[in-house]
Amino acid sequence: MRIAARLIITLGLAILLTMPVAACDDTLVMLLTAQNPSSEFSRVIRSFNTDLTTLGLALKAMEKTDYSSELAQVMESWLEFSKKYMTSPPPEARNDLRWAAKTSETARSIGEIRKLVTEKHFTQAHDRILELSGKIGMFFEAFGVSDEKQLFIATSANLTSLERALLNSDQQRATAMTKELTKNLESFQPLLKEENSTGSEKASALLSELAAGIAKGDKLPALDAKCQQLQVVFEEMRSRILLQEWFPGLKD
């Protein structure tokens, strides 16, 4: 069963890595629910995160003037989550003393996002979605996740913070995030086999280019494009590390 579950997750990762990078890190949520992918909590939080991702992507693309259908999906999946887990955590997180505070904080964020979308403040709504995305990992803090997965959570949050800083023209924050991500990369490197080190080199180059571009005041489209590339590279490295762990004899 465990091998079958891992195969399902691996196939899911392969599919997700071909999709556009989103505000919400779908692959991270998939990884964090990999121990018990068929549980009710795993299904519900994946559904909520996917719908939030869809709304975030649509708002960032800004290709229309109404996002009520995407918002409705978020509200529906959040309603399902809150009905089941608003005050009572799933069995995996039964020792999380801050669970109710986390769900209340998320509910407030969802309410603010709904208000902003309804009032057509789309840029602000997208920023709030990014902010919420960076906090999704908090629901897994009491799951007993490994140091490796804690690194994945921290890196995902830092990537989201970098994107927010760039979109908000916060040069100081963006510079700080490139430094934090450089530290994250240093933690990734020992986990990668030599044949999988290309991703590390790509990430290092992108971080250097981003730092230089931020310092020079490059225009947002160029910086955002590099940020999206960096997210993809980190996701690819993450999947390589897990493939090495799950299937040690597997060759590229």
MIDOSE-1310 file (N, C-alpha, C; in nm, 2 decimals, decimal comma, always signed):
residues 252
mria	+0,08/-0,12/+0,00/+0,00/+0,00/+0,00/+0,09/+0,13/+0,00; +0,19/+0,12/+0,08/+0,28/+0,24/+0,09/+0,35/+0,27/-0,04; +0,39/+0,16/-0,11/+0,46/+0,18/-0,24/+0,36/+0,23/-0,34; +0,24/+0,18/-0,34/+0,13/+0,22/-0,43/+0,10/+0,37/-0,41
arli	+0,09/+0,41/-0,28/+0,07/+0,55/-0,25/+0,18/+0,64/-0,30; +0,30/+0,59/-0,28/+0,41/+0,67/-0,33/+0,42/+0,68/-0,48; +0,38/+0,58/-0,55/+0,37/+0,58/-0,70/+0,27/+0,68/-0,74; +0,15/+0,69/-0,67/+0,05/+0,78/-0,70/+0,10/+0,92/-0,69
itlg	+0,17/+0,95/-0,57/+0,22/+1,08/-0,55/+0,32/+1,12/-0,65; +0,41/+1,02/-0,69/+0,51/+1,05/-0,79/+0,45/+1,09/-0,92; +0,35/+1,01/-0,96/+0,28/+1,05/-1,09/+0,22/+1,18/-1,08; +0,16/+1,21/-0,96/+0,10/+1,34/-0,94/+0,20/+1,45/-0,95
lail	+0,32/+1,43/-0,89/+0,43/+1,53/-0,90/+0,47/+1,55/-1,05; +0,48/+1,45/-1,12/+0,52/+1,46/-1,26/+0,42/+1,54/-1,34; +0,29/+1,52/-1,31/+0,19/+1,60/-1,38/+0,19/+1,75/-1,34; +0,20/+1,77/-1,20/+0,20/+1,91/-1,15/+0,32/+1,99/-1,20
ltmp	+0,43/+1,92/-1,22/+0,55/+2,00/-1,26/+0,54/+2,05/-1,40; +0,44/+2,00/-1,48/+0,42/+2,05/-1,61/+0,32/+2,16/-1,62; +0,26/+2,19/-1,50/+0,16/+2,30/-1,49/+0,22/+2,43/-1,46; +0,15/+2,54/-1,49/+0,20/+2,67/-1,46/+0,23/+2,68/-1,31
vaac	+0,33/+2,75/-1,27/+0,36/+2,78/-1,13/+0,25/+2,87/-1,07; +0,20/+2,83/-0,96/+0,09/+2,91/-0,90/+0,13/+2,97/-0,77; +0,04/+3,06/-0,72/+0,07/+3,12/-0,59/+0,08/+3,01/-0,48; -0,02/+2,92/-0,49/-0,02/+2,81/-0,39/+0,06/+2,69/-0,44
ddtl	+0,14/+2,64/-0,35/+0,23/+2,53/-0,39/+0,15/+2,40/-0,38; +0,09/+2,36/-0,49/+0,01/+2,23/-0,49/+0,10/+2,11/-0,47; +0,22/+2,11/-0,52/+0,31/+1,99/-0,50/+0,34/+1,98/-0,36; +0,36/+2,09/-0,29/+0,40/+2,08/-0,14/+0,29/+2,02/-0,06
vmll	+0,16/+2,06/-0,09/+0,05/+2,00/-0,02/+0,04/+1,85/-0,05; +0,06/+1,82/-0,18/+0,06/+1,68/-0,22/+0,16/+1,60/-0,14; +0,28/+1,65/-0,13/+0,39/+1,58/-0,05/+0,36/+1,57/+0,09; +0,30/+1,67/+0,15/+0,27/+1,67/+0,30/+0,16/+1,58/+0,33
taqn	+0,07/+1,54/+0,23/-0,03/+1,45/+0,25/+0,00/+1,31/+0,20; +0,13/+1,29/+0,16/+0,17/+1,16/+0,10/+0,16/+1,04/+0,19; +0,18/+1,07/+0,32/+0,17/+0,95/+0,42/+0,04/+0,89/+0,42; -0,07/+0,97/+0,39/-0,20/+0,91/+0,40/-0,29/+0,99/+0,29
psse	-0,25/+0,97/+0,17/-0,32/+1,05/+0,06/-0,47/+1,03/+0,04; -0,52/+0,92/+0,09/-0,66/+0,89/+0,07/-0,75/+0,93/+0,19; -0,68/+0,99/+0,30/-0,76/+1,03/+0,42/-0,85/+1,15/+0,38; -0,95/+1,17/+0,46/-1,05/+1,27/+0,44/-0,98/+1,41/+0,45
fsrv	-0,89/+1,43/+0,54/-0,82/+1,56/+0,56/-0,74/+1,59/+0,44; -0,67/+1,48/+0,39/-0,58/+1,50/+0,27/-0,66/+1,55/+0,15; -0,78/+1,48/+0,13/-0,86/+1,52/+0,02/-0,91/+1,66/+0,03; -0,96/+1,70/+0,15/-1,02/+1,83/+0,17/-0,92/+1,94/+0,16
irsf	-0,81/+1,93/+0,22/-0,71/+2,04/+0,21/-0,65/+2,05/+0,07; -0,64/+1,93/+0,00/-0,59/+1,94/-0,14/-0,69/+2,02/-0,23; -0,82/+1,99/-0,20/-0,92/+2,05/-0,28/-0,93/+2,20/-0,25; -0,92/+2,24/-0,13/-0,91/+2,38/-0,09/-0,79/+2,45/-0,15
ntdl	-0,68/+2,39/-0,14/-0,56/+2,45/-0,20/-0,56/+2,46/-0,35; -0,61/+2,36/-0,41/-0,63/+2,37/-0,56/-0,72/+2,48/-0,60; -0,83/+2,50/-0,54/-0,92/+2,60/-0,57/-0,86/+2,74/-0,54; -0,79/+2,75/-0,43/-0,72/+2,88/-0,40/-0,62/+2,91/-0,51
ttlg	-0,55/+2,81/-0,56/-0,45/+2,82/-0,66/-0,51/+2,87/-0,79; -0,63/+2,81/-0,83/-0,70/+2,85/-0,95/-0,74/+3,00/-0,94; -0,79/+3,04/-0,83/-0,83/+3,18/-0,81/-0,71/+3,27/-0,82; -0,60/+3,23/-0,76/-0,48/+3,31/-0,76/-0,42/+3,33/-0,90
lalk	-0,42/+3,22/-0,97/-0,37/+3,23/-1,11/-0,45/+3,32/-1,20; -0,59/+3,31/-1,18/-0,68/+3,39/-1,26/-0,66/+3,54/-1,23; -0,65/+3,57/-1,10/-0,63/+3,71/-1,06/-0,50/+3,77/-1,11; -0,39/+3,69/-1,11/-0,26/+3,73/-1,15/-0,27/+3,76/-1,30
amek	-0,33/+3,67/-1,38/-0,34/+3,68/-1,52/-0,42/+3,81/-1,56; -0,53/+3,84/-1,48/-0,61/+3,96/-1,50/-0,66/+3,96/-1,65; -0,72/+3,85/-1,69/-0,77/+3,84/-1,83/-0,92/+3,87/-1,84; -0,98/+3,90/-1,73/-1,13/+3,92/-1,73/-1,16/+4,02/-1,62
tdys	-1,29/+4,05/-1,61/-1,33/+4,15/-1,51/-1,42/+4,09/-1,40; -1,44/+3,96/-1,40/-1,52/+3,90/-1,30/-1,46/+3,76/-1,27; -1,45/+3,73/-1,14/-1,39/+3,61/-1,09/-1,48/+3,54/-0,99; -1,61/+3,56/-1,01/-1,71/+3,51/-0,91/-1,71/+3,35/-0,91
sela	-1,69/+3,29/-1,03/-1,69/+3,15/-1,04/-1,58/+3,09/-0,96; -1,46/+3,14/-0,98/-1,34/+3,09/-0,91/-1,35/+3,12/-0,76; -1,40/+3,23/-0,73/-1,42/+3,26/-0,58/-1,52/+3,17/-0,52; -1,63/+3,14/-0,60/-1,73/+3,04/-0,54/-1,67/+2,91/-0,51
qvme	-1,58/+2,86/-0,60/-1,52/+2,73/-0,57/-1,43/+2,74/-0,45; -1,36/+2,85/-0,42/-1,28/+2,86/-0,30/-1,38/+2,86/-0,18; -1,49/+2,93/-0,19/-1,58/+2,94/-0,07/-1,64/+2,80/-0,05; -1,67/+2,73/-0,15/-1,73/+2,60/-0,13/-1,63/+2,50/-0,07
swle	-1,51/+2,50/-0,12/-1,41/+2,41/-0,06/-1,37/+2,45/+0,08; -1,36/+2,58/+0,11/-1,33/+2,63/+0,24/-1,45/+2,59/+0,34; -1,57/+2,60/+0,29/-1,69/+2,56/+0,37/-1,68/+2,42/+0,41; -1,64/+2,33/+0,32/-1,62/+2,19/+0,35/-1,51/+2,17/+0,46
fskk	-1,40/+2,24/+0,44/-1,29/+2,23/+0,53/-1,33/+2,28/+0,67; -1,40/+2,39/+0,68/-1,43/+2,45/+0,81/-1,54/+2,37/+0,88; -1,63/+2,31/+0,80/-1,74/+2,22/+0,87/-1,67/+2,11/+0,94; -1,57/+2,05/+0,88/-1,51/+1,93/+0,93/-1,40/+1,96/+1,03
ymts	-1,32/+2,07/+1,01/-1,20/+2,09/+1,09/-1,19/+2,23/+1,16; -1,29/+2,31/+1,16/-1,28/+2,45/+1,21/-1,23/+2,45/+1,36; -1,29/+2,36/+1,44/-1,25/+2,36/+1,58/-1,18/+2,23/+1,62; -1,20/+2,13/+1,54/-1,14/+2,00/+1,58/-1,05/+1,95/+1,47
pppe	-0,92/+1,94/+1,50/-0,82/+1,90/+1,40/-0,84/+1,75/+1,36; -0,78/+1,71/+1,25/-0,79/+1,57/+1,21/-0,70/+1,49/+1,30; -0,71/+1,36/+1,30/-0,64/+1,27/+1,39/-0,49/+1,30/+1,38; -0,43/+1,33/+1,26/-0,29/+1,35/+1,25/-0,24/+1,47/+1,32
arnd	-0,33/+1,57/+1,35/-0,29/+1,69/+1,42/-0,36/+1,71/+1,55; -0,40/+1,60/+1,61/-0,47/+1,61/+1,74/-0,40/+1,67/+1,85; -0,26/+1,68/+1,84/-0,18/+1,75/+1,95/-0,15/+1,89/+1,92; -0,21/+1,95/+1,81/-0,19/+2,08/+1,77/-0,27/+2,18/+1,86
lrwa	-0,21/+2,24/+1,96/-0,29/+2,32/+2,05/-0,33/+2,46/+1,99; -0,27/+2,49/+1,87/-0,31/+2,61/+1,80/-0,40/+2,59/+1,68; -0,45/+2,47/+1,67/-0,53/+2,44/+1,55/-0,65/+2,54/+1,54; -0,73/+2,56/+1,64/-0,84/+2,65/+1,63/-0,80/+2,79/+1,59
akts	-0,69/+2,84/+1,65/-0,64/+2,97/+1,61/-0,60/+2,98/+1,46; -0,54/+2,87/+1,41/-0,50/+2,87/+1,27/-0,62/+2,87/+1,18; -0,72/+2,79/+1,21/-0,84/+2,79/+1,12/-0,91/+2,93/+1,13; -0,92/+2,99/+1,25/-0,98/+3,12/+1,26/-0,91/+3,23/+1,18
etar	-0,77/+3,22/+1,19/-0,69/+3,31/+1,11/-0,72/+3,30/+0,96; -0,72/+3,17/+0,92/-0,75/+3,14/+0,77/-0,89/+3,19/+0,73; -0,99/+3,17/+0,82/-1,12/+3,21/+0,79/-1,13/+3,37/+0,77; -1,05/+3,44/+0,85/-1,05/+3,59/+0,84/-0,98/+3,62/+0,70
sige	-0,88/+3,55/+0,67/-0,81/+3,58/+0,54/-0,90/+3,55/+0,42; -0,98/+3,44/+0,43/-1,07/+3,41/+0,32/-1,18/+3,51/+0,31; -1,23/+3,56/+0,43/-1,33/+3,67/+0,43/-1,28/+3,79/+0,36; -1,15/+3,83/+0,39/-1,09/+3,95/+0,33/-1,07/+3,93/+0,18
irkl	-1,03/+3,81/+0,14/-1,01/+3,79/+0,00/-1,15/+3,80/-0,08; -1,25/+3,74/-0,02/-1,38/+3,74/-0,08/-1,43/+3,89/-0,09; -1,41/+3,97/+0,01/-1,45/+4,11/+0,00/-1,37/+4,19/-0,11; -1,24/+4,16/-0,12/-1,16/+4,23/-0,22/-1,20/+4,19/-0,36
vtek	-1,22/+4,06/-0,38/-1,26/+4,01/-0,51/-1,40/+4,07/-0,55; -1,49/+4,07/-0,45/-1,63/+4,12/-0,48/-1,62/+4,27/-0,51; -1,53/+4,34/-0,45/-1,52/+4,49/-0,47/-1,43/+4,52/-0,59; -1,38/+4,41/-0,65/-1,29/+4,42/-0,77/-1,16/+4,49/-0,74
hftq	-1,11/+4,46/-0,62/-0,97/+4,50/-0,59/-0,88/+4,38/-0,61; -0,86/+4,35/-0,74/-0,80/+4,22/-0,77/-0,65/+4,21/-0,74; -0,58/+4,32/-0,75/-0,44/+4,32/-0,72/-0,42/+4,29/-0,57; -0,50/+4,36/-0,48/-0,49/+4,33/-0,34/-0,54/+4,19/-0,30
ahdr	-0,64/+4,15/-0,37/-0,69/+4,01/-0,35/-0,58/+3,91/-0,38; -0,51/+3,93/-0,49/-0,40/+3,84/-0,53/-0,29/+3,84/-0,42; -0,26/+3,96/-0,37/-0,16/+3,97/-0,27/-0,20/+3,89/-0,14; -0,33/+3,90/-0,10/-0,37/+3,83/+0,02/-0,37/+3,68/-0,01
ilel	-0,40/+3,63/-0,13/-0,39/+3,49/-0,16/-0,25/+3,44/-0,15; -0,15/+3,52/-0,19/-0,01/+3,49/-0,18/+0,02/+3,48/-0,03; -0,02/+3,57/+0,05/+0,00/+3,57/+0,19/-0,05/+3,44/+0,26; -0,17/+3,41/+0,22/-0,23/+3,29/+0,28/-0,16/+3,16/+0,23
sgki	-0,12/+3,16/+0,10/-0,04/+3,05/+0,05/+0,08/+3,02/+0,13; +0,15/+3,12/+0,17/+0,27/+3,11/+0,25/+0,25/+3,05/+0,38; +0,12/+3,04/+0,43/+0,09/+2,99/+0,56/+0,03/+2,85/+0,56; +0,00/+2,79/+0,44/-0,07/+2,66/+0,43/+0,01/+2,56/+0,51
gmff	+0,14/+2,56/+0,51/+0,22/+2,46/+0,58/+0,19/+2,46/+0,73; +0,13/+2,56/+0,79/+0,11/+2,56/+0,93/+0,01/+2,45/+0,98; -0,07/+2,41/+0,88/-0,17/+2,30/+0,92/-0,10/+2,17/+0,94; +0,03/+2,16/+0,90/+0,10/+2,03/+0,91/+0,21/+2,03/+1,02
eafg	+0,21/+2,14/+1,09/+0,32/+2,16/+1,19/+0,32/+2,05/+1,30; +0,20/+2,00/+1,33/+0,19/+1,89/+1,44/+0,18/+1,75/+1,38; +0,21/+1,74/+1,25/+0,20/+1,61/+1,19/+0,33/+1,53/+1,21; +0,43/+1,59/+1,28/+0,56/+1,51/+1,29/+0,63/+1,51/+1,16
vsde	+0,63/+1,61/+1,08/+0,70/+1,61/+0,96/+0,85/+1,61/+0,98; +0,93/+1,55/+0,89/+1,07/+1,54/+0,90/+1,14/+1,68/+0,88; +1,27/+1,69/+0,92/+1,34/+1,81/+0,90/+1,35/+1,84/+0,75; +1,35/+1,74/+0,67/+1,35/+1,76/+0,52/+1,23/+1,83/+0,48
kqlf	+1,11/+1,78/+0,52/+0,99/+1,85/+0,48/+0,97/+1,98/+0,55; +1,02/+2,00/+0,67/+1,02/+2,14/+0,72/+1,10/+2,24/+0,63; +1,21/+2,19/+0,58/+1,29/+2,27/+0,48/+1,20/+2,30/+0,36; +1,13/+2,20/+0,31/+1,04/+2,23/+0,19/+0,94/+2,33/+0,23
iats	+0,88/+2,32/+0,35/+0,78/+2,42/+0,39/+0,83/+2,56/+0,39; +0,95/+2,57/+0,46/+1,02/+2,70/+0,47/+1,05/+2,76/+0,34; +1,10/+2,68/+0,25/+1,14/+2,73/+0,11/+1,02/+2,77/+0,04; +0,91/+2,70/+0,04/+0,79/+2,74/-0,03/+0,74/+2,87/+0,03
anlt	+0,74/+2,89/+0,16/+0,70/+3,02/+0,22/+0,79/+3,13/+0,17; +0,92/+3,11/+0,16/+1,01/+3,21/+0,12/+0,99/+3,25/-0,03; +0,97/+3,15/-0,11/+0,94/+3,18/-0,25/+0,81/+3,26/-0,27; +0,71/+3,23/-0,19/+0,59/+3,31/-0,19/+0,62/+3,45/-0,14
sler	+0,70/+3,47/-0,04/+0,73/+3,60/+0,01/+0,81/+3,68/-0,09; +0,90/+3,61/-0,16/+0,97/+3,68/-0,27/+0,88/+3,73/-0,38; +0,78/+3,65/-0,42/+0,69/+3,69/-0,52/+0,61/+3,81/-0,47; +0,56/+3,80/-0,35/+0,48/+3,92/-0,29/+0,57/+4,05/-0,29
alln	+0,69/+4,03/-0,25/+0,78/+4,15/-0,24/+0,80/+4,21/-0,38; +0,82/+4,13/-0,48/+0,84/+4,18/-0,61/+0,72/+4,25/-0,67; +0,60/+4,19/-0,65/+0,48/+4,24/-0,70/+0,44/+4,37/-0,62; +0,49/+4,39/-0,50/+0,46/+4,51/-0,42/+0,58/+4,61/-0,43
sdqq	+0,67/+4,58/-0,52/+0,79/+4,67/-0,54/+0,86/+4,70/-0,40; +0,87/+4,60/-0,32/+0,94/+4,61/-0,19/+1,08/+4,56/-0,21; +1,17/+4,64/-0,25/+1,31/+4,60/-0,28/+1,38/+4,54/-0,16; +1,36/+4,61/-0,05/+1,43/+4,56/+0,07/+1,39/+4,42/+0,11
rata	+1,26/+4,39/+0,10/+1,21/+4,26/+0,14/+1,25/+4,16/+0,03; +1,25/+4,20/-0,09/+1,29/+4,10/-0,20/+1,43/+4,07/-0,19; +1,52/+4,16/-0,16/+1,66/+4,13/-0,13/+1,68/+4,04/-0,02; +1,60/+4,06/+0,09/+1,61/+3,97/+0,21/+1,57/+3,83/+0,17
mtke	+1,47/+3,82/+0,09/+1,42/+3,68/+0,05/+1,52/+3,61/-0,04; +1,59/+3,68/-0,13/+1,69/+3,61/-0,21/+1,80/+3,55/-0,12; +1,83/+3,63/-0,01/+1,93/+3,58/+0,08/+1,88/+3,46/+0,16; +1,75/+3,46/+0,20/+1,70/+3,35/+0,27/+1,69/+3,22/+0,18
ltkn	+1,65/+3,24/+0,05/+1,64/+3,13/-0,04/+1,78/+3,08/-0,07; +1,88/+3,16/-0,07/+2,02/+3,11/-0,09/+2,06/+3,02/+0,03; +2,02/+3,05/+0,15/+2,04/+2,96/+0,26/+1,96/+2,83/+0,25; +1,83/+2,84/+0,20/+1,76/+2,72/+0,17/+1,82/+2,63/+0,07
lesf	+1,88/+2,70/-0,04/+1,95/+2,62/-0,14/+2,07/+2,55/-0,08; +2,14/+2,61/+0,01/+2,25/+2,55/+0,07/+2,21/+2,42/+0,15; +2,09/+2,42/+0,21/+2,04/+2,31/+0,28/+1,99/+2,20/+0,18; +1,95/+2,24/+0,06/+1,90/+2,14/-0,04/+2,02/+2,06/-0,09
qpll	+2,13/+2,13/-0,11/+2,25/+2,07/-0,19/+2,30/+1,94/-0,13; +2,31/+1,92/+0,00/+2,36/+1,79/+0,05/+2,26/+1,68/+0,03; +2,14/+1,71/+0,00/+2,03/+1,61/-0,01/+2,02/+1,56/-0,16; +2,09/+1,63/-0,25/+2,09/+1,59/-0,39/+2,21/+1,51/-0,43
keen	+2,18/+1,40/-0,50/+2,29/+1,32/-0,56/+2,36/+1,40/-0,66; +2,48/+1,36/-0,69/+2,57/+1,44/-0,78/+2,50/+1,45/-0,92; +2,43/+1,34/-0,96/+2,37/+1,34/-1,10/+2,25/+1,44/-1,10; +2,20/+1,47/-0,98/+2,08/+1,56/-0,98/+2,12/+1,70/-0,94
stgs	+2,25/+1,74/-0,95/+2,29/+1,87/-0,90/+2,27/+1,98/-1,00; +2,22/+1,95/-1,12/+2,20/+2,06/-1,22/+2,10/+2,16/-1,17; +1,99/+2,11/-1,10/+1,89/+2,20/-1,04/+1,95/+2,30/-0,95; +2,05/+2,25/-0,86/+2,11/+2,34/-0,77/+2,19/+2,45/-0,84
ekas	+2,25/+2,42/-0,95/+2,33/+2,52/-1,02/+2,23/+2,62/-1,09; +2,12/+2,57/-1,14/+2,02/+2,66/-1,20/+1,97/+2,75/-1,10; +1,93/+2,70/-0,98/+1,88/+2,78/-0,87/+1,98/+2,89/-0,83; +2,10/+2,85/-0,82/+2,21/+2,94/-0,78/+2,22/+3,06/-0,88
alls	+2,22/+3,02/-1,01/+2,23/+3,12/-1,11/+2,11/+3,22/-1,11; +1,99/+3,16/-1,09/+1,87/+3,24/-1,09/+1,87/+3,34/-0,97; +1,91/+3,29/-0,86/+1,92/+3,37/-0,74/+2,01/+3,49/-0,76; +2,13/+3,46/-0,82/+2,23/+3,56/-0,85/+2,17/+3,67/-0,94
elaa	+2,10/+3,62/-1,05/+2,04/+3,71/-1,14/+1,93/+3,80/-1,08; +1,85/+3,73/-0,99/+1,74/+3,81/-0,92/+1,80/+3,91/-0,83; +1,90/+3,88/-0,76/+1,96/+3,97/-0,66/+2,02/+4,09/-0,74; +2,08/+4,07/-0,86/+2,14/+4,17/-0,94/+2,03/+4,26/-1,00
giak	+1,92/+4,19/-1,05/+1,81/+4,26/-1,11/+1,74/+4,35/-1,01; +1,72/+4,30/-0,89/+1,65/+4,38/-0,78/+1,73/+4,50/-0,75; +1,87/+4,48/-0,73/+1,96/+4,59/-0,70/+1,95/+4,70/-0,81; +1,94/+4,66/-0,94/+1,94/+4,75/-1,05/+1,81/+4,82/-1,07
gdkl	+1,70/+4,76/-1,01/+1,57/+4,81/-1,03/+1,51/+4,76/-1,16; +1,54/+4,64/-1,20/+1,48/+4,59/-1,33/+1,33/+4,59/-1,32; +1,26/+4,59/-1,43/+1,12/+4,59/-1,44/+1,06/+4,46/-1,39; +0,94/+4,47/-1,34/+0,87/+4,36/-1,27/+0,85/+4,24/-1,36
pald	+0,81/+4,25/-1,49/+0,79/+4,13/-1,57/+0,92/+4,04/-1,58; +1,03/+4,10/-1,59/+1,16/+4,03/-1,60/+1,19/+3,96/-1,46; +1,17/+4,03/-1,35/+1,20/+3,98/-1,22/+1,10/+3,87/-1,19; +0,97/+3,89/-1,22/+0,87/+3,79/-1,19/+0,89/+3,66/-1,27
akcq	+0,93/+3,68/-1,39/+0,96/+3,56/-1,48/+1,07/+3,47/-1,41; +1,18/+3,54/-1,36/+1,28/+3,46/-1,30/+1,24/+3,40/-1,17; +1,15/+3,47/-1,10/+1,09/+3,42/-0,97/+1,01/+3,29/-1,00; +0,93/+3,29/-1,11/+0,85/+3,17/-1,15/+0,95/+3,06/-1,19
qlqv	+1,05/+3,09/-1,26/+1,15/+2,99/-1,30/+1,22/+2,93/-1,17; +1,25/+3,01/-1,08/+1,31/+2,96/-0,95/+1,21/+2,87/-0,88; +1,09/+2,90/-0,87/+0,99/+2,81/-0,81/+0,99/+2,68/-0,88; +0,99/+2,67/-1,01/+0,99/+2,55/-1,08/+1,12/+2,47/-1,05
vfee	+1,23/+2,53/-1,04/+1,36/+2,46/-1,02/+1,36/+2,40/-0,88; +1,31/+2,48/-0,78/+1,30/+2,43/-0,64/+1,21/+2,31/-0,63; +1,09/+2,32/-0,71/+1,00/+2,21/-0,70/+1,06/+2,08/-0,77; +1,14/+2,10/-0,87/+1,20/+1,99/-0,94/+1,31/+1,92/-0,85
mrsr	+1,38/+2,01/-0,78/+1,48/+1,95/-0,68/+1,41/+1,88/-0,57; +1,30/+1,93/-0,52/+1,23/+1,87/-0,42/+1,18/+1,73/-0,46; +1,13/+1,72/-0,58/+1,08/+1,59/-0,63/+1,19/+1,49/-0,65; +1,31/+1,54/-0,69/+1,43/+1,46/-0,71/+1,47/+1,40/-0,57
illq	+1,47/+1,48/-0,47/+1,51/+1,44/-0,34/+1,42/+1,33/-0,29; +1,29/+1,34/-0,31/+1,20/+1,24/-0,26/+1,21/+1,12/-0,35; +1,23/+1,13/-0,48/+1,25/+1,01/-0,56/+1,37/+0,93/-0,51; +1,48/+1,00/-0,48/+1,60/+0,94/-0,43/+1,57/+0,86/-0,30
ewfp	+1,48/+0,92/-0,22/+1,45/+0,86/-0,09/+1,36/+0,74/-0,11; +1,26/+0,76/-0,19/+1,16/+0,65/-0,21/+1,20/+0,54/-0,30; +1,28/+0,57/-0,40/+1,33/+0,47/-0,50/+1,48/+0,49/-0,52; +1,56/+0,44/-0,42/+1,70/+0,47/-0,42/+1,78/+0,41/-0,54
glkd	+1,72/+0,31/-0,61/+1,79/+0,25/-0,72/+1,75/+0,32/-0,85; +1,65/+0,41/-0,84/+1,60/+0,47/-0,97/+1,70/+0,57/-1,03; +1,72/+0,55/-1,16/+1,81/+0,64/-1,24/+1,72/+0,73/-1,33; +1,78/+0,85/-1,36/+1,71/+0,94/-1,45/+1,70/+0,88/-1,59
